[in-house]
Amino acid sequence: MTRLLDLCSLIRSKNAGPFVLTFDFMCHDQESYDLLTTSGVLTPQLFADLYGADPAEVLLVHHALAHAVKVSFPRPVRQGDIHDADCYGGQQYAPLVDLAIPATPD
């Protein structure tokens, strides 16, 4: 089984301002990028299910020349809110590293 971590040299999450959370998936090479993007695994619905985001507000951008995918959506609570469990947004990527990537698209 191929995992997201196997395809990417960097997986990270961070704040993009106090109201937006962003994820970066930087693939090792063109082959890894092609597998990731054609798999159809990174979808707005995935981030809605994992993070409680509205799928209509999830922005998914493919950067082919950089072999990267960026995903951004509004944070569930603003940065620094009393209910904010990750002030910098830097731990939010963790549930994704073992995400299974099928060898062929579904």
N, C-alpha and C positions, 0 to 999 in steps of 0.2 A: 504494500500500500504506500502510495506517495502522500506525504503530508505537506502542508503549506510551508513548513519550516525547511523541507528538503529542496524546495524550489527557490527560496528567497535567501539572499545574503543579508537582508535587513528587513525586519518586521518591527514597526514601532507605532505607538500611539502618542498623541500629545494634544495640548490645547492649541487651537487656532483662534486665540482671543478668549475672553471669559465665557463665551456662549456657544462655542463650536468645538467639537472633538474631531480630530482627523487621524487617519491611519495611513501609513505608507508601507507598501509591499514592493521591495526592490528585488527583482529576480536575478539569478546568477548569470543568465545568458538568454539569447533569443529563444532557444528551445524551451527553457523553463517558463519564460514569459508567454510563449504561444500556448503551452499546456495550461497555464493558469487562466489565461483570458478565454480560451475556448472551452474550458471545463464548465463555465457557467456557475461556479460555486460562489464567487463573490457577487452577491446580489443585494439590492436594497432590502429585500425581505429577510436575508440572513442577519443584517445589522438591526433590523426591526425586532427580530426574534431574540437576539442576544442582548441588545442594549435598550430595548423599549423605545426605539426611535420610530418616527412615522416614516414608512417607506417612501412616501411622496417627498420627504425632505432629505433623503439620503442622496448625496451627490457622489457618483462613481465616475472617475476619470482614468482613462488608459493613456499612458505616456509611452508609446511604442519605442521611440528612440532611446529612452532611458531605461527600458525594460521594467517599467514600474506602473503600479496602480495606486491611486489615491482615493480614499473614501472619506467623506466629511458629512457630519450631520450635527444638528443642535444637541448640546449637552442636556442630559435629563434635568440637571440643576446647574445654576451658574457657578463658575469657579469661586471657591471660597465660601459658598453657602454652608450653613451649619450641617446640612445633609450631604455635603460633598465628601465622598469617601476617597477621592483621588484628586487632590487639588491641581496637580500638573497634568493629569490625564495620561501619565506615563505607564500605568499598569493595565490599561484596558485591552491591550493586544493579547494578553495571556490566553484567553479562551480560543484564540484562533490558531495558535502555532501547530497544534496537532490535527487541524482540520483536514479531513481526507479529500484528496484531489483525484478524481477518476482519470484513468488513462485516456478515455474517450468521452466526449460530451454526452450528457444524458439526452 
